[in-house]
């Protein structure tokens, strides 16, 4: 049975494996070089210090995917906006893991009194675009040829989910 829970530091090696596979084999992340465990630990600590949760989907001790929210931009006026991340292990894609990982981050953003969640998604990633739209995200921007990976230019789409209709 698949369970979704808060990530712990012990999950970082498996989260790192998922992330590095995505770096090496997909355009979901626009990095070229795999990350190190030290980089994931720093990322984990930063999320924890900022009060942003990280969730994992787990089955029989195996992490199948992860989701989180984090700062959208640095200046203070963006403090009610977050950007989300959802990554699923290659062998677990197409099994509904992303659908399990979205509600906790949407709920966490609401608990943190965020106004909006923004998702930056490679324009060719139809699965992620569909996932986000199924949770009410709307496409608000399409940036052409802003990334270059695997010998081709990449377009980036921004999708947005407004959580609260008025000012804080």
C-alpha positions, 0 to 999 in steps of 0.5 A: 500500500502506498502512503504519503508522509512527511519526508525525513533526512533518512529519505534523502538518498532515495529522493536524491536518486529520483532527482538525479535520474530526472536530471540525467534523463528528462527535461523536468529539471533544467540542470545538467549535472547530478546533485550530491547528497550534501546538496540534498541535505542543504535543500532539506534543511533550508525547506525545514528552516523556512517552514515548507514541508516535503512529502514522500509517497512510499511503498514497502520502504521504497520512495516512489515520489516526492513533493514540496513547496518553496519560495517563488522569488526572494523579495518580500512582496512575494511572501504569499506565493510559493512554487511547487515541485512534484517528482516521481521515480521513473519506475513509478510513473503512470501509477497515480503517484503525482495525484497522491502528492499534490493534495498535501502540498496544496493543503500545506500552502493553505495552512501557511496562508499562501495566496498562490502556488506557481508551477514551472513545467517544461512545455513538452511535459504533458503528464505534469501539465495535465496533472496540475490542470486537474488540480485547478492550475491554469496556464499563465505564461509560456516562455519560449526557448529559455532552456537548452538541454539534450541538444535542443531549446526548451520552452517553459510554462508557468501554471498558477493556482490561486488559493485565496481570493483576497489580500491577507 
